[in-house]
């Protein structure tokens, strides 16, 4: 046989479209040609495949004209995941393995020069795509990648350590030695997180974090240096309810795409905290081919941005759309990719350049113009998308020493989990994700609360978005209190969370 067809998958954002490797052997001047919009690392597969076959004791057709086509031709292909399909295609086309058996499998794996199989990036995304497509073919992956793919319930991927393991499994008849079915990773023991009890004082900020965790809201912490903003943010993930199976798989799939998947922590909520020098590409994603950024790597987790105004303006403005939609679309001249970005934003900043505006401990040395310019680095439309803006004031040493211990994170997490359960039973999502129709249906106010909110909106000059966000927060506060609908007290507390930096 001179033509062999091997099935595989590429990566296109979080999608993994099917790819067919067509290998043709012909007489003529010996050559090895690879076509199909392949990136540089894919073209380098020619040398890896040649060396892997020879070092594994297999025959490489030196005297043939080898043509490999990766179809569809208009889909960009990258990374070394096509090494294994190309090698198997050459073996099948040269009659060394049973070509008919290739139809029942999908292959992906990078080859070392000795023929060892190395893990591939995005194995979980490939498995999710294969499961959603209802593909009847069995995935064959490097052993570590196969364990990732086995997290998908109902999928039975096969794992291999070496090219020869795959070759033996494809031998004709009784000579075949089947590959083992990969076992899913064991459920990790949840690591201990820092406890919110360790933060002295700051009762208002702790309450705001409880509300944010209960409803999935974004938070901005504003206060002088050393008041505990970072400590509060680092303990926020401990207040969140456990991930559902679907959320855990989505989060792990994005981390697998970014090459940062940690098998020992795959069911934990991710906490990402990029430095304020991060570019807009690092924050929202980009590159060629497009890779997920910090907001996507924090999918179903927490994104902590310390020194928020110090981030580049372009990077901050790029957050506006994903904060609303929970997705980010990266467009390039050659291709477009979409990544999920349903993260919970916790931002922290000083009130002024010196950091001590309003502090009773140290005098601020900034002029009013400097303070306005510093706070002006955050645009109104961006701040308008932050649900809770919380002041974290400086506390004198005497007050700090006398402050009692607050509630433990475990107790707060129980209340937030109960509030989330109420929201899921009532509307199928967290309050932060309610659309306009959902707000009208599930956050309806009584007459007194409605008049109170309208008066505040007129006085403070709020936009319609601001009113909707206050209603979402009020709905969450009511859920924490076990109330059927938000009342005046719930609305009043929600209003207080939007008055630190701006009125609208």
C-alpha positions in Angstrom: 0.0 0.0 0.0 1.3 3.5 -0.9 -1.4 5.6 0.8 -2.3 5.6 4.5 -4.7 7.8 6.4 -4.3 8.5 10.2 -6.7 10.6 12.3 -5.6 13.2 14.8 -6.7 16.6 16.2 -5.3 20.1 16.2 -6.0 22.9 18.6 -8.0 26.0 17.7 -8.6 27.9 20.9 -10.4 25.6 23.3 -11.7 23.6 20.3 -9.9 20.7 18.9 -11.0 20.2 15.2 -10.3 16.8 13.6 -7.2 16.5 11.4 -6.4 13.8 8.9 -2.8 12.9 8.2 -2.5 11.5 4.6 0.8 9.8 3.9 1.7 8.9 0.3 4.8 6.9 -0.8 5.8 7.1 -4.5 8.8 6.3 -6.7 11.1 9.1 -7.7 13.8 11.3 -6.3 13.9 10.6 -2.5 12.3 13.4 -0.5 10.1 14.1 2.5 7.5 16.8 1.9 5.0 18.0 4.5 2.0 20.2 3.4 -1.2 21.5 5.0 -0.5 24.9 6.6 2.0 23.4 9.1 3.9 25.6 11.5 7.7 25.4 11.9 7.6 22.8 14.8 5.3 20.6 12.7 7.7 20.7 9.7 10.5 19.7 12.1 8.7 16.5 12.6 10.4 15.1 9.5 13.7 14.8 11.3 12.2 13.6 14.6 10.1 10.9 12.8 13.1 9.7 10.7 15.3 9.4 13.7 12.6 7.8 15.9 11.8 5.1 13.3 15.4 4.2 12.8 16.3 4.2 16.5 13.3 2.0 17.2 14.5 -0.7 14.8 11.8 0.1 12.2 12.3 0.7 8.5 12.3 4.2 7.0 11.7 4.3 3.3 14.8 6.2 2.2 14.3 5.5 -1.5 10.8 6.8 -1.7 9.2 10.2 -2.3 7.2 10.8 0.9 4.3 13.3 0.9 2.4 14.1 4.1 -0.8 16.2 3.9 -2.4 17.5 7.1 -6.0 18.2 6.1 -8.0 20.4 6.2 -5.4 22.6 4.4 -6.8 25.9 5.7 -6.5 25.0 9.4 -3.2 26.0 11.0 -1.3 23.2 12.7 1.2 23.7 15.5 3.3 21.8 18.0 4.8 18.3 17.9 1.5 16.5 18.4 1.5 15.2 14.8 4.8 13.3 15.1 3.0 10.1 16.1 0.3 10.2 13.3 3.0 10.9 10.7 5.2 8.1 11.9 2.3 5.6 11.9 1.2 6.8 8.4 4.7 6.1 7.0 4.7 2.6 8.6 1.2 1.8 7.3 2.0 3.1 3.8 5.2 1.0 3.7 3.3 -2.1 4.9 4.9 -2.5 8.3 1.6 -2.2 10.3 -2.0 -3.0 9.5 -3.4 0.2 7.9 -7.0 -0.9 8.2 -6.7 -0.8 12.0 -5.8 2.9 12.0 -9.4 3.8 11.2 -10.5 3.0 14.7 -8.1 5.4 16.5 -7.1 9.0 16.9 -3.4 9.6 17.6 -1.4 12.5 19.0 2.1 12.6 20.5 5.5 14.1 20.2 8.4 11.8 19.5 11.9 11.9 20.9 14.7 10.9 18.6 14.8 7.5 20.5 11.1 7.0 19.9 9.8 7.8 23.3 6.4 9.6 23.5 6.3 13.0 25.1 3.2 14.6 26.6 1.2 17.0 24.3 -0.3 20.4 25.3 -4.1 20.5 25.3 -4.8 16.7 25.8 -7.8 17.5 27.9 -9.2 19.9 25.3 -8.7 17.2 22.6 -10.6 14.7 24.8 -13.4 17.1 25.5 -13.8 17.8 21.7 -13.8 14.1 20.9 -16.4 13.4 23.5 -18.7 16.3 22.3 -18.3 15.2 18.7 -19.5 11.7 19.7 -16.4 10.3 17.9 -16.3 6.5 17.8 -12.6 6.4 17.5 -10.4 5.7 20.6 -7.8 8.3 21.6 -4.2 7.1 21.7 -1.9 9.5 23.6 1.4 9.6 25.5 0.9 8.0 29.0 0.7 11.3 31.0 -1.6 13.0 28.5 -3.8 9.9 28.4 -4.3 10.2 32.2 -5.5 13.8 31.6 -7.9 12.7 28.9 -9.3 10.0 31.2 -10.8 12.6 33.4 -13.7 12.8 30.8 -16.3 10.4 32.1 -17.1 7.8 29.5 -13.9 8.2 27.6 -11.4 5.3 27.6 -8.1 6.7 26.1 -5.1 4.4 25.6 -1.7 5.4 26.9 1.7 4.6 25.4 5.3 5.3 26.5 7.1 4.5 23.2 6.4 4.3 19.5 7.0 0.6 19.6 4.1 0.2 22.1 1.7 1.7 19.5 3.3 -0.3 16.7 2.8 -3.6 18.5 -0.9 -2.7 19.2 -1.4 -2.3 15.4 0.2 -5.6 14.3 -2.2 -7.8 12.3 -4.1 -10.7 14.0 -3.0 -12.4 17.2 0.4 -10.7 17.1 -1.2 -7.4 18.3 -0.4 -6.4 21.9 -3.2 -4.0 23.1 -2.4 -0.8 24.8 -3.5 -0.3 28.4 -6.6 1.9 29.1 -5.4 5.0 30.9 -6.7 5.5 34.5 -8.1 8.8 35.5 -6.0 10.9 38.0 -7.0 10.3 41.6 -9.0 13.0 43.3 -6.4 15.2 45.1 -6.6 16.0 48.8 -7.7 19.6 49.1 -4.7 21.7 50.2 -5.1 23.9 53.2 -5.6 27.6 52.3 -4.8 30.6 54.4 -7.6 31.4 56.8 -9.5 34.7 56.8 -9.4 34.6 60.6 -5.7 35.6 60.3 -6.6 39.1 59.1 -7.2 41.3 62.1 -10.0 43.9 61.9 -11.3 45.0 58.5 -14.8 43.7 59.2 -16.4 45.7 56.3 -13.9 44.3 53.8 -14.5 40.7 55.0 -18.2 41.2 54.7 -17.7 42.4 51.1 -15.7 39.4 50.3 -18.4 37.1 51.7 -21.0 38.9 49.5 -18.7 38.6 46.5 -18.1 34.9 47.0 -21.8 34.2 47.5 -22.8 35.9 44.3 -19.8 35.6 42.0 -19.2 39.4 42.0 -16.0 41.4 41.2 -14.3 43.4 44.0 -12.0 46.4 44.2 -10.1 46.9 47.5 -8.9 50.5 48.0 -6.6 51.4 50.9 -3.2 52.5 52.1 -0.2 50.1 52.0 -0.1 47.5 54.7 -3.8 47.5 55.5 -4.3 43.9 54.5 -5.6 44.1 50.9 -3.3 41.4 49.6 -4.0 39.2 52.7 -7.7 39.5 52.1 -7.4 38.7 48.4 -5.1 35.7 49.0 -7.8 34.2 51.3 -10.7 34.9 49.0 -10.6 31.5 47.2 -11.2 29.7 50.5 -14.7 31.3 50.6 -15.8 29.9 47.3 -17.9 26.8 46.9 -16.2 23.7 45.4 -16.1 23.4 41.6 -18.7 21.2 39.9 -17.5 18.4 37.7 -18.2 20.5 34.6 -16.4 23.6 35.9 -13.4 21.5 37.0 -13.1 20.0 33.5 -13.4 23.4 31.8 -10.8 24.9 34.0 -8.4 22.0 33.6 -8.9 22.1 29.8 -7.8 25.7 29.6 -4.8 25.1 31.9 -3.9 22.1 29.7 -4.0 24.5 26.7 -1.6 26.9 28.5 0.7 24.1 29.6 0.1 24.8 33.3 -2.2 21.9 34.2 -1.3 20.5 37.6 -2.7 17.0 38.1 -2.5 17.3 41.8 -4.7 20.3 42.0 -7.1 19.9 39.1 -10.3 20.2 41.2 -9.2 23.3 43.1 -10.1 26.9 42.0 -7.2 28.5 40.3 -5.8 31.8 41.7 -3.8 33.8 39.2 -1.9 37.0 40.2 0.1 38.5 37.4 2.6 41.3 38.0 1.4 44.8 37.1 4.0 44.9 34.3 2.0 42.3 32.4 1.1 43.3 28.8 -2.4 43.2 27.4 -1.4 40.0 25.5 -0.3 38.3 28.7 -3.5 39.3 30.4 -6.2 38.5 27.8 -4.2 36.2 25.5 -2.8 36.5 22.1 0.3 35.5 20.1 0.5 33.4 16.9 -1.0 30.8 17.3 -3.3 32.4 19.9 -2.7 31.2 23.5 -4.9 31.8 26.5 -4.0 34.7 28.8 -4.3 35.1 32.5 -8.1 35.8 32.4 -8.7 32.5 30.7 -6.2 30.6 32.9 -8.3 31.9 35.8 -11.5 30.5 34.3 -13.9 29.5 37.2 -11.2 30.8 39.5 -9.8 34.1 40.9 -7.8 36.7 39.1 -6.0 39.0 41.6 -4.6 42.2 40.2 -2.5 44.0 42.8 -1.5 47.7 42.2 -4.3 47.9 39.7 -3.7 51.4 38.3 -0.1 50.4 37.5 -1.2 48.0 34.8 -0.9 49.3 31.2 -4.0 51.2 30.2 -4.5 48.9 27.1 -4.4 45.8 29.3 -7.0 47.2 31.7 -9.4 48.3 29.0 -9.2 44.8 27.5 -10.8 43.5 30.6 -14.1 45.3 29.9 -15.6 42.8 27.5 -14.7 39.6 29.3 -16.0 41.0 32.6 -19.4 41.3 30.9 -19.4 38.2 28.6 -17.2 35.7 30.3 -15.4 35.0 27.0 -12.5 36.6 25.0 -12.1 36.5 21.3 -8.6 37.0 19.9 -8.5 38.0 16.3 -5.4 37.9 14.1 -5.0 38.3 10.4 -4.6 34.6 9.8 -7.0 33.2 12.4 -9.4 33.8 15.2 -9.6 32.0 18.5 -12.1 32.2 21.4 -11.3 31.3 25.0 -13.6 31.1 28.1 -12.9 33.8 30.7 -15.5 33.5 33.5 -13.2 34.6 36.3 -13.8 36.4 39.5 -11.8 39.7 39.7 -10.2 40.9 42.9 -8.3 44.1 42.3 -6.4 46.2 44.9 -5.0 49.7 44.7 -3.7 52.6 46.8 -5.9 55.7 47.0 -3.2 57.9 45.7 0.5 57.8 44.4 2.0 57.9 47.9 -0.7 55.6 49.2 -1.7 57.5 52.3 -4.7 59.6 51.4 -7.2 59.4 54.2 -4.8 57.5 56.5 -4.8 58.5 60.2 -1.2 57.2 60.5 0.7 59.2 57.9 0.0 62.4 56.1 -0.6 62.3 52.3 1.9 64.3 50.3 0.0 64.2 47.0 -1.8 67.2 45.5 -5.5 66.9 44.5 -4.4 66.9 40.9 -2.0 64.0 41.4 -4.7 62.0 43.2 -7.2 62.7 40.4 -4.6 61.7 37.7 -3.7 58.5 39.6 -7.3 57.4 40.0 -8.0 58.6 36.4 -5.9 55.7 35.1 -9.0 53.6 35.7 -11.7 54.6 33.2 -15.3 55.1 34.2 -16.6 52.3 32.0 -14.1 49.8 33.6 -15.0 50.9 37.2 -18.7 50.7 36.3 -18.2 46.9 35.7 -16.9 46.3 39.3 -19.7 45.2 41.5 -18.2 46.0 44.9 -15.7 48.9 45.7 -14.5 48.5 49.3 -12.4 50.8 51.4 -9.7 49.0 53.5 -8.7 51.7 56.0 -5.5 52.0 57.9 -5.9 50.9 61.5 -3.9 52.2 64.5 -1.7 49.6 66.3 -3.8 49.9 69.4 -7.0 49.2 67.6 -5.4 46.4 65.7 -4.1 44.7 68.8 -7.5 44.9 70.5 -9.4 43.6 67.4 -11.1 40.3 68.1 -10.6 37.3 65.8 -13.1 37.2 62.9 -14.9 34.2 61.6 -13.0 31.4 60.0 -13.0 30.9 56.3 -14.8 27.5 56.8 -17.8 29.1 58.4 -18.0 31.8 55.7 -17.6 29.2 53.0 -20.6 27.3 54.4 -22.8 30.4 54.2 -21.6 31.3 50.7 -22.2 27.7 49.5 -25.8 27.8 50.8 -26.4 31.1 49.1 -25.0 29.8 45.8 -27.3 26.7 46.2 -30.3 29.0 46.5 -29.3 30.9 43.4 -28.8 27.7 41.4 -32.1 26.3 42.5 -33.9 29.5 41.7 -32.3 30.6 38.4 -29.6 28.1 37.4 -26.7 30.5 37.7 -25.0 32.9 40.2 -26.5 36.3 40.7 -23.5 38.0 39.0 -24.6 36.3 35.7 -28.2 37.4 35.8 -29.3 39.2 32.6 -31.9 42.0 32.5 -34.8 39.6 32.2 -33.4 37.5 35.1 -33.0 40.6 37.3 -36.6 41.6 36.7 -37.8 38.1 37.5 -35.6 37.2 40.4 -34.4 40.5 42.0 -37.8 42.3 42.1 -37.9 44.9 44.9 -40.8 45.8 47.2 -42.2 49.3 46.9 -40.1 50.9 49.6 -36.8 49.3 48.3 -37.7 50.4 44.8 -38.3 54.0 45.8 -35.0 54.0 47.8 -33.0 52.7 44.9 -34.5 55.1 42.4 -33.7 58.1 44.7 -30.1 56.9 45.1 -29.7 56.4 41.3 -31.0 59.9 40.5 -28.9 61.5 43.2 -25.7 59.7 42.2 -26.2 59.8 38.5 -26.0 56.1 37.9 -26.1 54.4 34.6 -28.5 51.5 33.9 -25.6 49.1 34.3 -24.9 50.5 37.7 -28.5 50.0 38.8 -28.4 46.4 37.5 -25.2 45.7 39.4 -26.6 47.1 42.6 -29.7 44.9 42.1 -27.5 41.8 41.6 -25.5 42.5 44.8 -28.7 43.2 46.7 -30.1 39.9 45.6 -27.0 38.2 46.9 -27.2 40.0 50.2 -30.8 38.8 50.5 -29.8 35.3 49.7 -27.2 35.3 52.5 -30.0 36.5 54.8 -32.4 33.9 53.6 -34.9 36.5 52.4 -37.3 35.9 49.5 -36.7 39.3 47.9 -34.3 42.2 48.5 -35.5 44.8 51.0 -34.4 48.3 51.9 -31.6 47.1 54.1 -30.2 44.8 51.4 -30.3 47.6 48.8 -28.7 50.1 51.2 -25.8 47.8 51.8 -25.4 47.2 48.1 -25.3 50.9 47.4 -22.5 51.4 49.9 -20.3 49.1 47.9 -20.3 51.5 44.9 -19.2 54.7 46.4 -15.4 54.5 47.0 -14.0 55.9 43.8 -17.0 56.9 41.6 -20.6 57.6 42.0 -21.7 55.8 38.9 
